[in-house]
Amino acid sequence: MKAKQYSSYAEIEHDLEILRVEREIHYQKIMLGIDKTKESFMPSKSVSFVGEVLQKATTGPIGTILKIAVPYAVNWYINRKRGN
């Protein structure tokens, strides 16, 4: 690759400014990739939506009944006699 010949300082400054902008573009691309990677490891909104639905389902009269009935059902399942 041949070295570029400059005839003035203005040409040098112009090329340096282009290089600075290119470097900033590459830096921003790297930062965007890092942000996307972070987002891929974070729980999505659908997980929080499911949590909200479960919270609403366990409140009120149905939730109270479930809170009472589930431990009894689990206890029955654990202590049931196994058939031969």
C-alpha positions in Angstrom: 0.0 0.0 0.0 1.4 3.4 -1.0 1.6 6.2 1.5 -0.7 9.0 0.7 0.9 12.3 -0.3 -0.6 15.4 1.3 -0.2 18.9 -0.1 -1.6 20.8 2.8 -2.5 20.5 6.5 -6.2 20.9 5.6 -6.1 17.6 3.8 -4.5 15.9 6.8 -7.1 17.4 9.2 -9.9 16.3 6.8 -8.6 12.7 6.8 -8.1 12.7 10.5 -11.7 13.9 11.0 -13.0 11.0 8.8 -11.0 8.5 10.9 -12.4 10.0 14.1 -15.9 9.6 12.8 -15.3 6.0 11.6 -13.8 5.1 15.0 -16.9 6.6 16.8 -19.2 4.6 14.4 -17.3 1.3 15.2 -17.4 2.1 18.9 -21.2 2.7 18.8 -21.6 -0.6 16.9 -19.7 -2.4 19.6 -21.8 -0.8 22.4 -25.0 -1.6 20.6 -23.9 -5.3 20.3 -23.1 -5.3 24.1 -26.6 -3.8 24.8 -28.3 -6.4 22.7 -26.4 -9.2 24.4 -27.4 -7.8 27.8 -31.1 -7.7 26.7 -30.9 -11.3 25.5 -29.9 -12.4 29.1 -32.6 -10.3 30.8 -36.0 -11.8 31.4 -38.5 -10.7 28.8 -41.7 -8.9 29.3 -43.7 -12.1 28.8 -42.1 -13.6 32.0 -43.2 -10.5 34.0 -46.7 -10.8 32.4 -47.0 -14.4 33.5 -46.0 -13.3 37.0 -48.7 -10.6 37.0 -51.3 -13.1 35.9 -50.3 -15.6 38.6 -50.4 -12.8 41.2 -53.9 -11.8 40.1 -55.1 -15.4 40.1 -53.9 -16.0 43.6 -55.7 -13.0 45.1 -59.4 -12.9 45.9 -61.7 -15.8 46.8 -60.3 -18.3 44.2 -56.8 -17.6 45.4 -57.7 -18.2 49.0 -59.3 -21.5 48.0 -56.2 -22.5 46.0 -53.9 -21.6 48.9 -55.9 -23.9 51.2 -56.5 -26.7 48.7 -53.0 -27.0 47.1 -51.2 -28.0 50.3 -53.8 -30.7 51.0 -53.5 -32.1 47.5 -49.8 -32.2 47.6 -49.8 -33.9 51.1 -52.4 -36.4 49.8 -50.2 -37.1 46.7 -47.1 -37.6 48.8 -48.8 -39.9 51.4 -51.0 -42.0 49.2 -50.6 -45.7 49.3 -48.9 -47.3 46.3 -50.8 -50.1 44.7 -49.1 -53.4 43.8 
